[in-house]
Amino acid sequence: MSIALQLKQARENSGYSQNEVATILHISRQSISKWENERAYPDLDNLIDLRNVYKVSLDDLIREKKELKEKLNLTDAQIDEQRKKLSTVNTKLYQNTDEGLILLIVSLISTMIPPVGIFVPMYVLWRNNKYNSLYKTIMLVSIIAILVSLTNSFVIFSDLFLNLGTNTVYPTK
């Protein structure tokens, strides 16, 4: 079995897509595709990272792959040395799931202060990404918060500056 087939099989067994593995390793999806279609080989650092992501041994990935070892010019001692140097890979793809709840709360609280409630939800929208657990909810709440804050800000501004002297105070009996 070729290294490309082994990499693809290990990825599929782990339940990751090419895009998810690329996101975890901070490389392009095309690199993963090239490795799995034998158009290129991963370097040693990426092999060790792949081993951590797929939770298989490096030997399983390149065992009996003399052509890969020759292309990488590696010995077992060099592989062990590189393994010790590299830190473990964070395999948690959706690393900021807790941030979704925080962004939602910040957006909701910002509506209590009308001028601030216009700009803070804009920041929340900018900060929000598709890996947040409440991605679409945050977008909806932030847009509503902006609209509510715009309305409240207009009401306050018009009461303070636009209707001077037009308010009537009625005495109570």
N, C-alpha and C positions, 0 to 999 in steps of 0.2 A: 504494500500500500504506500502511495507517495505521501510526502509531507503535506501537500496541498489537501489531499483527501483526508488525512488525519486531522488537520486543522479544522476543516469544514465539519467533520464528524464530531470533533470535540466541542465546537461552538454549538452545533445543533443539539448535542446531548446536554449542554449546559442551559439550553433554552434561550440563548441570546441571538439577536439579529446582528448582521454585520454592522449596522449603524450603532447599535448599543455597545458592541465591543469597541468600536472606534471611539465612541464618546468616553468610555471608561479609560481607554489608553491615551486619550488626547491626540489621536491621529486621524487621518481621513478614512472614510469608508472605502475609498478606492484602494487604499493600501491593503486592507483586509481582503478585498476582492482579488487583488493581484496575487496575494499569498495563496489564496484558495484556488486560483486558476493557473498556478505554476508560472506566472509571468515574473515573479520576484520571490525572494526569500526574506523572512523577517530577520532582523539582526539579533544579536544575543540578548540585548536588553529587552527587546520586544518578546522574544521567546520566553524569557523568564516571567515577564508580565502576563503573557498568555497562559503560562502554566498556573499562575496564581488565579487568574480569572476563571479558567476552565476547571480548576481544581484537579489537575492531573499532573503526574510527574513529568519532568522534562525528558526523562528517558522514554516515556510512552510517546511523547511527541516526535522524538527524533531517533528512536531505537531502530537499529538496522538501517539507518539512512546514511550510508557512507558518503553518498554524493553531497548531502547537506553538510555533514561534518567537514568534508573536504572544502566546500565552498566557504564555510565559516572559519576554516582553519582553527578548529577548537580541539582542546584536549579536555578530559574530564576534570583535571585540576583547574583549568581556566573557567570552566562552567561553574564549579563550586566556588571559586573566588568571586566571580561576578554575582552569584546568588547571594553571597554574604554582603556584598557592597550595596545591593539594591534593597530598598525598603519594600514592604509589602504594598500591593496595589489595593486601593480602596475599591472594592467591587460593588459597593452599594451605588447603583446607577442613579437613583433618585435621591440625591444627597440632601436636598433641601425641602423635604416634605413638611417639616415643622414650620418653615418660613411661610407657607401658605396661610396658616392660621394667624400668624403674627401680622402679615400684610392685610388680611381681612379685618382684623381688629383695629389696626392703625387707620385704615380707610373709613371705618365706621365712626371712630372717635373723632376724626378730623371734621366731621360734619357739625360738631358742636361749636366749633369756632369758625364762623362763616368765611372770613378772608383766607384763613389757613386751609380750610376745607376745599379750596379750589386747587391749591398747588400740591398738597400732600397726596391726594389720590393720583395726581399725574405722576408723582415719583413712584407710587405703588404700582401703577401700570407699567412704568419703565422697568421696575425691579422684578415684576412678575415674569415667569417663564413657564414653558409647557411642562416642566418637571414638578411644579408645585402641585400639591394634592388638590387644591381648590382653584385651579387655574381659571376656569371659565367663571366661577362664582366671584372671584376677585375682580375680574374684568367688569362684570355686571354691577357689582356693588360700588366699585370705584367710579364708574360712569354716573350712576345714580347719585353718589356722594358729591360729585362735581356739580351736577344739575341742582341739587338741593342747596349746596353752598352758594352757587351763583344766584339762586332765587333769594336766599336769605341775605346775602350781601347787597343785592339790589334793594330789598325792602329796607334794610338798615340805612343804606346810603340815601334813599329817597326820603325817608322819615327825617333824617338829620339835615339834609342839605337842600332838597328840592321843594318841600312844602313848608317853608318858613312862614309862620303866622297864620296858617290856614287851619290849624287844629282848634277845635272848639271844646271848651271844658264846660260840662254841664254840672251844676251843683246837685247834690243829692239831698233829699228831704228827710 
